[in-house]
Amino acid sequence: MLELIKRIAELMDSKKRLYIQNLPLDKAQFIQRELKDHNGYKICIIDKASKIAYAYASSQFWQTHTLFIYCEGFEPCGGMKRQATEIKE
């Protein structure tokens, strides 16, 4: 888990939109706590179906410095996949 956090932090230096998927909610919250305010990034956890469309719509308006964490059972839409860089666990 710490290796994943280190890799995410390194990618946050790129100032891109990032996403990671298939994480349990507790891991997502741990990552959010560990990387809070790192390099000015916003972190959005998608743990409900209603947040998928919100995340995509928001990503078009927010700064590029955003990490979207999709919890187990949720996937980014095609638009998000085109806009953001995936981080593989």
C-alpha positions as a Markdown table, in Angstrom:
| # | Residue | x | y | z |
|---|---|---|---|---|
| 1 | Met | 0.0 | 0.0 | 0.0 |
| 2 | Leu | 2.8 | 2.4 | 0.8 |
| 3 | Glu | 4.4 | 1.7 | -2.6 |
| 4 | Leu | 1.1 | 2.6 | -4.3 |
| 5 | Ile | 0.9 | 5.9 | -2.3 |
| 6 | Lys | 4.5 | 6.7 | -3.3 |
| 7 | Arg | 3.8 | 6.0 | -7.0 |
| 8 | Ile | 0.6 | 8.2 | -6.8 |
| 9 | Ala | 2.6 | 11.0 | -5.1 |
| 10 | Glu | 5.2 | 10.9 | -7.9 |
| 11 | Leu | 2.4 | 11.1 | -10.6 |
| 12 | Met | 0.9 | 14.0 | -8.7 |
| 13 | Asp | 4.0 | 15.9 | -9.6 |
| 14 | Ser | 2.9 | 15.8 | -13.2 |
| 15 | Lys | -0.2 | 18.0 | -12.6 |
| 16 | Lys | -2.5 | 15.7 | -14.6 |
| 17 | Arg | -5.9 | 14.3 | -13.8 |
| 18 | Leu | -5.4 | 10.9 | -12.4 |
| 19 | Tyr | -7.7 | 8.0 | -11.5 |
| 20 | Ile | -7.3 | 4.6 | -9.9 |
| 21 | Gln | -10.1 | 2.0 | -9.7 |
| 22 | Asn | -11.1 | -1.1 | -7.9 |
| 23 | Leu | -10.1 | -0.1 | -4.4 |
| 24 | Pro | -12.0 | -1.0 | -1.2 |
| 25 | Leu | -13.4 | 2.1 | 0.5 |
| 26 | Asp | -11.0 | 1.8 | 3.5 |
| 27 | Lys | -8.0 | 1.9 | 1.2 |
| 28 | Ala | -9.4 | 4.8 | -0.7 |
| 29 | Gln | -9.9 | 6.8 | 2.5 |
| 30 | Phe | -6.4 | 5.9 | 3.7 |
| 31 | Ile | -4.9 | 7.2 | 0.4 |
| 32 | Gln | -7.0 | 10.3 | 0.8 |
| 33 | Arg | -5.7 | 10.9 | 4.3 |
| 34 | Glu | -2.1 | 10.3 | 3.4 |
| 35 | Leu | -2.1 | 12.5 | 0.3 |
| 36 | Lys | -4.3 | 15.3 | 1.5 |
| 37 | Asp | -3.2 | 18.6 | 0.0 |
| 38 | His | -0.2 | 16.9 | -1.7 |
| 39 | Asn | 0.9 | 19.3 | -4.5 |
| 40 | Gly | -2.5 | 21.0 | -4.4 |
| 41 | Tyr | -4.4 | 18.0 | -5.6 |
| 42 | Lys | -8.1 | 17.4 | -4.9 |
| 43 | Ile | -9.0 | 13.8 | -4.2 |
| 44 | Cys | -12.5 | 12.6 | -5.1 |
| 45 | Ile | -13.6 | 9.1 | -3.9 |
| 46 | Ile | -16.4 | 7.5 | -6.0 |
| 47 | Asp | -18.2 | 5.1 | -3.8 |
| 48 | Lys | -21.8 | 5.6 | -5.0 |
| 49 | Ala | -23.2 | 5.4 | -8.5 |
| 50 | Ser | -24.4 | 9.0 | -8.4 |
| 51 | Lys | -20.8 | 10.2 | -8.1 |
| 52 | Ile | -19.7 | 8.7 | -11.4 |
| 53 | Ala | -21.4 | 11.3 | -13.5 |
| 54 | Tyr | -20.5 | 14.0 | -11.0 |
| 55 | Ala | -16.8 | 13.1 | -11.2 |
| 56 | Tyr | -16.8 | 13.3 | -15.0 |
| 57 | Ala | -18.7 | 16.6 | -15.1 |
| 58 | Ser | -16.5 | 18.1 | -12.4 |
| 59 | Ser | -13.3 | 16.9 | -14.1 |
| 60 | Gln | -14.1 | 19.2 | -17.0 |
| 61 | Phe | -14.2 | 22.3 | -14.8 |
| 62 | Trp | -11.8 | 21.5 | -12.0 |
| 63 | Gln | -8.1 | 22.2 | -12.3 |
| 64 | Thr | -6.1 | 19.3 | -13.8 |
| 65 | His | -4.8 | 18.5 | -10.3 |
| 66 | Thr | -7.4 | 15.9 | -9.3 |
| 67 | Leu | -7.1 | 12.3 | -8.2 |
| 68 | Phe | -10.3 | 10.3 | -8.7 |
| 69 | Ile | -10.5 | 7.0 | -6.7 |
| 70 | Tyr | -13.1 | 4.5 | -7.9 |
| 71 | Cys | -14.1 | 2.0 | -5.3 |
| 72 | Glu | -14.8 | -1.6 | -5.9 |
| 73 | Gly | -17.8 | -2.1 | -8.3 |
| 74 | Phe | -17.4 | 1.3 | -10.0 |
| 75 | Glu | -15.6 | 2.2 | -13.2 |
| 76 | Pro | -14.8 | 5.5 | -14.9 |
| 77 | Cys | -16.9 | 6.4 | -17.9 |
| 78 | Gly | -15.2 | 6.6 | -21.3 |
| 79 | Gly | -14.9 | 10.4 | -21.1 |
| 80 | Met | -13.0 | 10.1 | -17.8 |
| 81 | Lys | -10.7 | 7.5 | -19.4 |
| 82 | Arg | -9.9 | 10.0 | -22.2 |
| 83 | Gln | -9.3 | 12.9 | -19.8 |
| 84 | Ala | -7.3 | 11.2 | -17.0 |
| 85 | Thr | -4.3 | 9.0 | -16.6 |
| 86 | Glu | -5.0 | 5.6 | -15.0 |
| 87 | Ile | -2.8 | 4.5 | -12.1 |
| 88 | Lys | -2.7 | 0.7 | -11.9 |
| 89 | Glu | -2.3 | -0.9 | -8.5 |
